[in-house]
Amino acid sequence: MALKSIFDSGALRTELEKAGIKTSFIPIIWKYVIQNPNCEFDEIPSLPSAIYPLLQSKFKTCTSTVDTVLESNDNVTTKLLVKLKNGAFVEAVIMRYDSRLGICGGKPRPGGVRATLCVSSQVGCKMACTFCATGSMGFKNNLSSGEIVEQLVHASRICEIRNIVFMGMGEPMNNYTSLVEAVRSMIGYPFLISPRRITISTVGIIPCIKKLHDDLPSVNLAVSLHAPDQKTRCEIMPTASKFSLEQLMEALRVFQQKSQQKIFIEYIMLNGKNDSEEQAHDLAKLLEKFQVVINLIPFNPIGSLSTHSTSTDQGVVKFQQILRGTYNIRTTIRKQMGQDIMGACGQLVVSIPGKGSPEGSSSVPDIEDLIRV
Ligand code: SF4
């Protein structure tokens, strides 16, 4: 039987309960394993004796390994290429943002360097968004909750992680059970990531949006909208045809009513497709009854497979001006980070320097839809 990740909280909890051992030992085990990457289970002090053979026979301290660490020239982005136990690869990206560089009330913001980790939830993705190289890989498999949490474990050994965004490879809501289990682990001891600093990004899987707040209170929701009308939206994201825009907006209304949280709207800027002034007005009218932050994402070309091109800088700024100036909607333009290591928005598809593509799927550079700070 294949050994499971010790960070698969559901499996670990089940085994401990079956053996009549308190699950309150789980945080102690995790803390020791995080602090001692190469440890054996029998080195963990102060556990009941019955726990050691159980851990050794069913679990591993880490089922994934960091194959490659790539540092960006911008000194803010680090990409981890993570090898899973089945031999597949996913990517996790650390972005460090110095909050003191921002301006708040005319003065530099308080704080310091804050790190955000972008995690993957699937190998590949079945959603096939036309701007996304992960989508071009097709779907390979879901990650277990332990494999998701292990990305945080690996990243935490590089720097302290403050924020988590589920914007790496895969549609997290298509792996909902593992997503919920992983987030609950990240919120708990010893990780203690505030749920308000965790953001789940989705193309709009309505049944999951409806239950997200009940399952994970205070966690943020980001929605890849990308167009103010259903026809254009479906051209950019073919799977959006499954749910009408009206159904999506109603699900967002209910989410916001229950959570009282602002919703992040992701909008990739595609030249001549969704970036006209008229579309900016339509987008604002669609969202005017919501509390949202719109994040305009300059498109990263992903090679010959891409049928899209990047909006002009002036076009992006004009779009932002309409949303902000005319409708007073908070709108940011995502800063590009880590393009040289394919860690920027829309660039997460696994590539191993000097090894070609382990998925054998494409010569396309990596991609996925990345972060806000
Ligand atoms: S943007 Fe996200 S949901 Fe769409 S294909 Fe890429 S990974 Fe999947």
Boltz pocket constraint, residues with backbone or C-beta under 6 A from the ligand:
constraints:
  - pocket:
      binder: B
      contacts: [[A, 124], [A, 125], [A, 126], [A, 127], [A, 128], [A, 129], [A, 132], [A, 133], [A, 134], [A, 135], [A, 136], [A, 168], [A, 169], [A, 170], [A, 171], [A, 203], [A, 368], [A, 369]]
      max_distance: 6.0
